[in-house]
Amino acid sequence: MGTDFLKRLRRRFGVIALAAVLLAAFAWVALTQGPMAPPQVVLAAAREGAAAPQAFGIGTVEARYGYAVGAVQAGRLVRVLVDQGDAVKRGQLLAEVDPVDLDERLAAARSAFERARHSADTAAAQLGEAKARQQMAFASANRWRDLGRQGFVSSEAVDAKVAEADATRAGVDAAASALAAAKQEIGRSSADIAALGKQRANLRLVSPVDGVVTAREAEAGNTVVAGQAVIRVIDPASMWVRVRIDQGKAAGIAPGQAARIVLRSRRGEALPGKVVRIELQADPVTEERLVDVAFDRPPSGWSIGELAEVTIELPKVDVGLFVPSQAVQRLGAQTGVWRVDNGRARFVPVKVGASTLDSTQILDGLAAGDEVVAYSQQTLRPDMRVRAVTRLASAR
């Protein structure tokens, strides 16, 4: 009885000991290797050295000078003469809107102009005739005055001749008024012709530049409204890439800097270009700066809106302190790096400078040899327990 009891007791203690060992092993695995384990991090040391900084971004191919050619008034298209891909010359007719009765109104305005011109000629002749009559009447009145002073004619006769001469003034004034009215009619008719001519010209859609048609947005028979684009034309010599650059890496970018452009359709082929403009309006949501990079030579086979990868060459840094670019993080409004102190993550604000595709210059906040977190399995939080598994050297 006593022996059996001891055997059962030993077996029970053995099971309890095995369970304790298994539980301890499970706890060790959970705390060191499982989901409750501290995230593993890779450390890298800040190193001094030289670097050729670069700024990288993705953008789209666009034309600096693009034109939407359309009518300034509503109407029906009677013909469209070009299609996308066609090369066009400045002033070339691209499409035409139905003038309806505009040609007839223009012909009527020209007829009115001719009538006004003839009326002006008639009024000018009548004015000349009235002035001649006036001159003769005044000469006759002067002779009658002389005869009256000599007593050869009565004063009543002299007054009659003077009255006749004064009456000719009214004829001259009337003829002058008729001439002025005819000239005004000429001016009005000329203005009508010019206005109708402009309306008629506006219905002829012509290319504003030597360029290439990129879109044909309406067909013959379509009714278009004022301002609606019918044909889109670009100047192919003005093609560039609008690139989005992270604001934190845009420092040092300036017009004239060399760039390499890789189009999505030409993988492995870097096209030379240069920065021509840095836009003042940044994107506050994505925290990116817009930079316009022009091709040194516009490529063949391009397409508007094609994605492109752009690398901008920044001024070289002869001596600087660098850490891997992925080590630079943002916590709230601060830019900094994560360091490990006594197994816990600590965020250290830093001031960054130039950067390459692999490394970023640290201007303030770190010293040479300081180790920072280059990679973490999880998003780090201040005072989080972490475990360093390996160490890398900073890339430059």
C-alpha positions in Angstrom: 0.0 0.0 0.0 2.8 2.4 0.9 4.8 1.4 -2.1 1.9 2.0 -4.5 1.2 5.4 -2.9 4.8 6.5 -3.4 4.8 5.4 -7.0 1.6 7.3 -7.7 3.1 10.3 -5.9 6.3 10.2 -8.0 4.3 9.9 -11.2 2.2 12.9 -10.2 5.3 15.0 -9.4 6.8 13.9 -12.7 3.7 15.1 -14.6 3.7 18.4 -12.7 7.4 18.9 -13.4 6.9 18.1 -17.1 4.0 20.5 -17.3 6.1 23.2 -15.5 8.9 22.7 -18.0 6.5 22.8 -21.0 4.8 26.0 -19.6 8.2 27.6 -19.0 9.3 26.7 -22.5 6.0 28.1 -24.0 6.4 31.3 -22.0 10.0 31.6 -23.2 9.0 31.1 -26.8 6.1 33.5 -26.5 8.2 36.2 -24.8 11.3 35.9 -27.0 10.1 34.4 -30.3 6.3 34.7 -30.5 3.8 37.5 -30.8 4.6 38.8 -27.3 8.4 39.0 -28.1 10.0 42.4 -28.5 10.2 43.4 -32.2 13.6 42.7 -33.8 15.5 45.7 -35.2 18.5 46.1 -37.4 21.0 48.7 -36.3 23.3 50.8 -38.4 26.1 53.2 -37.3 26.3 56.8 -38.5 29.4 57.1 -40.6 31.4 60.1 -41.9 32.2 60.3 -45.6 31.5 61.9 -49.0 28.4 61.4 -51.1 26.8 62.4 -54.3 23.2 63.2 -53.2 20.3 62.5 -55.4 16.6 63.3 -55.3 14.2 60.7 -56.6 10.6 61.1 -57.6 7.8 59.8 -59.9 5.9 62.0 -62.2 4.0 62.2 -65.5 4.9 63.4 -69.0 3.2 66.6 -69.8 3.5 69.5 -72.3 4.4 72.9 -70.9 2.5 74.5 -73.7 -0.8 72.9 -74.5 -3.8 74.5 -76.3 -7.5 73.6 -76.2 -8.8 74.9 -79.6 -12.6 75.5 -79.5 -15.3 77.9 -80.7 -16.1 81.1 -78.7 -19.8 80.6 -79.5 -22.2 77.6 -79.7 -22.7 75.9 -83.0 -22.7 72.7 -85.1 -19.4 71.4 -86.4 -19.5 71.0 -90.2 -16.0 69.5 -90.5 -13.0 68.3 -88.6 -9.9 68.2 -90.7 -7.2 66.6 -88.4 -6.9 63.7 -86.0 -4.6 62.9 -83.0 -1.0 62.5 -83.9 -1.2 64.8 -86.9 1.5 67.5 -87.1 0.0 71.0 -87.7 1.3 74.4 -88.6 0.5 77.8 -87.0 -2.7 79.1 -88.6 -3.7 75.8 -90.2 -7.5 75.2 -90.3 -8.4 72.3 -87.9 -12.2 72.4 -87.9 -15.1 74.7 -88.8 -18.4 75.5 -87.1 -21.5 76.1 -89.2 -21.9 79.9 -89.7 -25.7 79.5 -90.2 -26.8 82.9 -91.6 -23.5 84.7 -90.8 -22.4 84.8 -94.4 -25.7 86.4 -95.5 -25.5 89.0 -92.7 -21.9 89.8 -93.7 -23.0 90.3 -97.3 -25.9 92.6 -96.2 -23.4 94.6 -94.1 -21.1 95.0 -97.1 -24.1 96.2 -99.2 -25.0 98.7 -96.5 -21.5 99.9 -96.5 -21.6 100.5 -100.3 -24.9 102.3 -100.0 -23.4 104.5 -97.3 -20.4 105.2 -99.4 -22.5 106.2 -102.4 -24.7 108.4 -100.2 -21.5 110.1 -98.9 -20.4 110.8 -102.5 -23.8 112.2 -103.3 -23.8 114.4 -100.1 -20.3 115.6 -100.9 -21.4 116.7 -104.4 -24.5 118.4 -103.0 -22.3 120.2 -100.5 -20.0 121.4 -103.3 -23.0 122.6 -105.3 -24.5 124.4 -102.2 -21.2 126.2 -101.5 -21.0 127.3 -105.2 -24.5 128.8 -105.0 -23.7 130.5 -101.8 -20.6 132.0 -103.3 -22.5 133.3 -106.2 -25.3 134.6 -104.1 -23.0 136.6 -101.8 -21.1 138.0 -104.8 -24.4 139.2 -106.3 -25.6 140.7 -103.0 -22.3 142.6 -102.7 -22.8 144.1 -106.2 -26.4 145.1 -105.4 -25.1 146.8 -102.2 -22.7 148.9 -104.4 -25.6 149.7 -106.8 -27.8 150.7 -103.9 -25.2 153.0 -102.4 -24.9 154.7 -105.9 -28.7 155.1 -106.0 -29.2 152.8 -109.1 -31.4 150.3 -107.3 -33.8 150.6 -104.4 -33.0 149.5 -100.9 -35.8 147.0 -101.1 -34.1 145.3 -104.0 -30.8 145.3 -102.1 -32.4 143.7 -99.1 -34.0 141.0 -101.3 -30.6 140.0 -102.7 -29.0 139.9 -99.3 -31.8 137.7 -98.0 -31.3 135.3 -101.0 -27.6 135.1 -100.1 -28.3 134.4 -96.4 -30.8 131.7 -97.5 -28.0 129.8 -99.2 -26.3 129.2 -95.8 -29.1 126.8 -94.8 -28.5 124.8 -98.0 -24.8 124.5 -97.2 -25.6 123.4 -93.6 -28.1 120.9 -94.8 -25.7 119.4 -97.4 -22.9 119.3 -94.7 -25.2 117.5 -92.3 -26.1 115.0 -95.0 -22.5 114.3 -95.7 -21.7 113.9 -92.0 -24.6 111.4 -91.6 -23.4 109.5 -94.6 -19.9 109.3 -93.2 -21.3 108.0 -89.9 -23.3 105.4 -91.7 -20.0 104.3 -93.4 -18.4 104.0 -90.0 -21.3 102.0 -88.6 -21.4 99.7 -91.6 -17.6 99.2 -91.5 -17.9 98.3 -87.8 -20.6 95.8 -88.6 -18.5 94.2 -91.3 -15.5 94.0 -88.9 -17.6 92.5 -86.1 -19.3 90.0 -88.4 -15.9 89.2 -89.9 -14.5 88.4 -86.5 -17.5 86.2 -85.7 -17.0 84.4 -89.0 -13.2 84.0 -88.3 -14.0 82.6 -84.8 -15.9 79.8 -86.4 -12.8 78.7 -88.2 -10.7 76.8 -85.6 -7.0 77.2 -86.5 -3.9 76.0 -84.8 -2.2 78.7 -82.6 1.3 77.1 -83.0 3.3 74.6 -84.9 2.6 71.4 -82.9 1.0 68.0 -82.7 -2.7 67.1 -82.2 -3.1 65.1 -79.0 -6.9 64.8 -78.9 -9.9 65.1 -81.2 -12.8 65.6 -78.8 -15.7 66.3 -81.2 -16.9 65.1 -84.7 -18.6 66.7 -87.6 -22.3 67.1 -86.8 -21.8 67.5 -83.1 -23.1 70.6 -81.4 -20.5 72.4 -79.3 -20.9 75.1 -76.7 -18.9 78.2 -76.3 -15.5 77.3 -74.8 -15.7 73.6 -75.4 -12.5 72.1 -76.7 -12.7 70.4 -80.1 -9.0 69.8 -80.8 -6.1 69.8 -78.4 -2.6 70.8 -79.6 0.7 70.7 -77.8 4.1 72.0 -78.6 6.3 68.8 -78.6 9.4 70.8 -78.0 8.0 71.9 -74.6 7.6 68.4 -73.1 8.6 67.8 -69.6 8.0 65.6 -66.5 6.1 67.0 -63.5 7.8 65.1 -60.7 6.7 64.8 -57.1 9.6 65.0 -54.6 9.3 64.3 -50.9 9.6 67.8 -49.2 12.1 66.4 -46.8 14.4 65.5 -49.7 13.7 68.5 -51.9 16.3 70.8 -50.3 19.1 71.7 -52.7 17.1 71.3 -55.9 17.6 74.2 -58.2 16.9 75.0 -61.9 19.6 73.8 -64.2 20.5 70.6 -62.3 21.0 67.5 -64.4 18.5 64.7 -64.2 17.9 61.2 -65.5 14.4 60.3 -66.8 13.2 56.7 -67.2 9.9 56.3 -68.9 7.6 53.5 -68.0 7.6 52.4 -71.6 11.4 52.4 -71.8 12.7 50.5 -68.8 16.4 50.5 -68.5 16.9 53.5 -70.8 17.8 56.8 -68.9 17.0 59.9 -70.9 19.0 63.1 -70.0 17.2 66.1 -68.8 17.4 69.1 -66.5 15.4 70.9 -63.8 13.7 73.9 -65.4 11.2 75.0 -62.7 10.4 74.3 -59.0 6.7 75.0 -58.4 5.8 77.3 -55.5 2.6 75.4 -54.7 3.4 72.2 -52.8 1.0 69.4 -51.9 0.3 69.7 -48.1 -1.5 66.3 -48.0 1.2 64.2 -49.5 4.0 66.5 -48.3 5.6 66.6 -51.7 7.1 69.3 -53.8 6.4 69.6 -57.6 9.5 69.9 -59.8 9.4 70.3 -63.6 12.1 68.4 -65.4 12.6 69.0 -69.2 14.1 66.5 -71.7 17.3 67.5 -73.3 15.9 66.0 -76.5 12.2 65.0 -76.6 11.9 61.3 -77.1 10.1 59.6 -79.9 7.0 57.5 -79.2 6.0 59.6 -76.2 2.6 59.7 -74.7 1.0 62.4 -72.6 0.4 61.2 -69.0 3.0 58.4 -69.1 4.6 57.7 -65.8 8.3 58.4 -65.4 10.9 57.9 -62.8 13.3 60.9 -62.3 16.6 61.1 -60.5 18.0 64.6 -59.9 21.7 65.0 -59.3 22.3 67.4 -56.3 25.5 69.1 -55.3 28.2 66.8 -54.0 28.9 66.6 -50.3 32.7 66.2 -49.6 32.4 65.5 -45.9 29.3 64.6 -44.0 27.7 62.3 -41.4 25.3 59.8 -43.0 22.8 57.1 -41.9 20.7 54.8 -44.1 17.8 56.8 -45.5 15.2 54.3 -44.2 16.4 55.1 -40.7 15.1 58.7 -40.9 11.5 58.7 -39.7 8.8 61.1 -38.7 7.1 61.1 -35.3 4.3 63.7 -35.3 5.8 66.9 -36.7 9.4 65.9 -35.9 12.0 64.3 -38.1 14.4 62.0 -36.4 15.8 58.5 -35.9 15.2 55.7 -33.4 17.9 54.6 -31.1 18.1 51.7 -28.7 18.9 52.4 -25.0 18.8 49.5 -22.5 16.6 47.4 -24.9 14.1 50.2 -25.4 13.3 52.4 -28.4 14.0 56.2 -28.0 13.2 58.8 -30.7 15.9 61.3 -31.3 15.1 64.4 -33.4 17.7 65.3 -36.0 18.3 67.9 -38.7 18.7 66.3 -42.1 20.6 67.6 -45.1 21.3 66.1 -48.6 20.3 62.5 -49.4 21.2 59.8 -51.9 18.9 57.0 -52.8 20.5 55.0 -49.9 21.6 57.4 -47.3 20.7 60.7 -45.7 23.0 63.4 -44.3 22.6 64.3 -40.6 23.4 67.9 -39.9 22.6 67.8 -36.2 21.5 65.4 -33.5 23.9 62.5 -34.0 27.7 61.9 -33.7 29.9 59.5 -35.7 29.5 56.0 -34.5 26.0 56.4 -33.0 23.8 53.4 -33.8 20.3 54.0 -35.2 17.5 51.6 -36.1 17.7 50.9 -39.9 14.9 48.4 -40.0 12.1 47.2 -37.5 9.6 44.4 -37.7 6.9 46.7 -36.3 6.2 50.4 -36.1 8.1 51.7 -33.2 6.8 53.7 -30.3 8.7 55.6 -27.6 9.9 53.3 -24.8 8.9 50.1 -26.7 11.0 47.0 -25.9 13.1 46.0 -28.9 15.8 43.4 -29.6 18.7 44.1 -31.9 19.6 41.1 -34.1 22.3 42.5 -36.5 24.2 45.6 -37.4 24.8 47.2 -40.7 27.1 50.0 -41.9 25.6 53.2 -43.3 25.4 53.2 -47.1 26.7 56.3 -48.9 
